[in-house]
Amino acid sequence: SMKLPKDAKVEKDTMLENNLKITFSNNYKLVLYYSPIMLSQDWKIADQIADKRKSDIGVNLPEYEIKVIEDNANGYIYSSHMKGAKTGPVGHFTFFMPDKNKGYIQIKDFCDFIDEEEEAAICSEANTKKIFDIIAGSAKFN
């Protein structure tokens, strides 16, 4: 479960099983992807986070500027911006939380926009950090 603002609208994605569509009052449209991660004795959550971080942030895409906004033991927030683009950077995050079976659930955002200006304004670094903080502060298994 997760505490969301009262005016947030949550829908199950009819196309993909592990997605929830969340729309916040400021039109921040978010698709949360959640997936279970089973750990073994030799595969720790820190390894999983480092591996995912490398695939999200450590990818060498010369046409993009990637900036880490926050990085902690449970995940990270970053922004990406295409060099020369007229719009601002777009924020993203990945958060990991323990489940009841000694595994973890990965929660990742996908901003759901077609218009680049709208996406950059609504999925700004500041808004993405707010959403990450809501999830980090309230997501738990009941």
C-alpha positions in Angstrom: 0.0 0.0 0.0 1.0 3.6 -0.4 -0.4 6.9 0.8 -1.3 9.1 -2.1 -3.0 12.5 -2.1 -6.8 12.1 -1.9 -7.3 13.6 -5.3 -4.9 11.1 -7.0 -6.7 8.8 -9.5 -5.4 5.2 -9.6 -6.3 2.8 -12.4 -5.0 -0.7 -13.2 -3.3 -0.7 -16.6 -5.4 -2.9 -18.9 -2.5 -3.5 -21.3 0.2 -4.6 -18.9 -0.4 -6.7 -15.8 2.1 -5.1 -13.4 1.3 -1.4 -14.1 -0.8 1.1 -12.3 -1.7 4.4 -13.9 -1.7 7.3 -11.4 -2.8 10.8 -12.2 -2.1 13.6 -9.6 -4.0 16.8 -9.3 -1.2 18.8 -11.0 -1.6 16.4 -14.1 1.5 14.5 -13.2 0.6 11.3 -15.0 2.6 8.3 -13.9 2.7 4.7 -14.8 4.1 2.7 -11.9 5.7 -0.5 -13.0 6.2 -3.0 -10.1 8.0 -6.3 -10.4 9.1 -8.8 -7.8 12.8 -9.4 -7.3 13.8 -12.7 -5.6 17.2 -12.6 -3.9 19.6 -15.3 -3.3 22.5 -15.5 -0.8 24.9 -14.2 -3.5 22.6 -11.6 -5.1 21.9 -8.8 -2.6 19.5 -5.9 -3.1 22.4 -3.5 -3.3 23.7 -5.4 -6.3 20.2 -5.3 -7.9 20.0 -1.5 -7.3 23.5 -1.0 -8.7 22.7 -3.1 -11.8 19.4 -1.2 -12.4 21.0 2.1 -11.8 23.8 1.3 -14.3 21.1 0.4 -17.0 19.1 3.6 -16.3 21.8 6.2 -15.6 25.1 4.6 -16.6 24.1 4.1 -20.2 26.3 6.0 -22.6 23.9 8.0 -24.7 25.9 10.9 -26.0 22.8 12.8 -27.1 21.4 12.9 -23.6 22.5 14.7 -20.4 21.8 12.6 -17.4 21.9 14.0 -13.9 21.5 12.1 -10.6 19.1 14.1 -8.3 19.1 11.7 -5.3 20.7 8.3 -4.7 20.1 6.3 -1.6 19.9 2.7 -0.3 16.4 2.2 -1.6 16.7 3.7 -5.1 17.5 6.8 -7.0 16.0 9.8 -8.9 17.6 11.1 -12.1 16.7 13.4 -14.9 17.4 13.1 -18.6 17.6 15.9 -21.2 18.3 15.6 -24.9 21.1 18.0 -25.8 19.8 20.9 -27.8 16.1 20.2 -26.9 13.9 23.3 -26.3 12.2 21.6 -23.3 13.7 21.0 -19.9 14.9 17.8 -18.3 12.4 15.0 -17.4 12.7 13.3 -14.0 12.6 9.5 -13.5 13.0 7.3 -10.5 13.3 3.7 -9.4 12.5 2.6 -5.8 13.0 -0.8 -4.2 11.0 -2.0 -1.2 11.1 -5.3 0.7 8.2 -7.7 0.3 7.0 -10.4 2.7 9.0 -13.2 1.1 12.6 -11.8 1.6 12.5 -10.4 -1.9 11.9 -6.9 -3.2 9.5 -5.1 -5.4 10.8 -2.6 -7.9 8.6 0.5 -8.4 9.6 2.5 -11.5 8.0 5.5 -13.1 7.1 6.0 -16.7 5.8 9.5 -17.5 2.9 9.0 -19.8 2.9 12.0 -22.2 3.1 12.6 -26.0 3.7 16.3 -25.8 7.4 17.0 -24.8 6.8 20.4 -23.3 4.0 19.1 -21.1 6.1 16.1 -20.1 9.1 18.3 -19.2 6.9 20.7 -17.2 4.9 18.1 -15.3 7.6 15.4 -14.9 10.1 18.0 -13.7 12.9 17.1 -11.3 11.0 18.8 -8.4 7.7 16.9 -9.1 9.5 13.6 -9.6 11.3 14.1 -6.3 7.9 14.8 -4.6 6.5 11.5 -6.0 9.6 9.5 -5.0 9.4 11.0 -1.5 5.7 10.0 -1.2 6.5 6.4 -2.3 9.6 6.2 -0.1 7.7 7.5 2.9 4.6 5.4 2.7 5.0 2.3 0.5 4.8 -0.9 2.5 3.4 -4.4 2.5 0.3 -4.9 4.6 
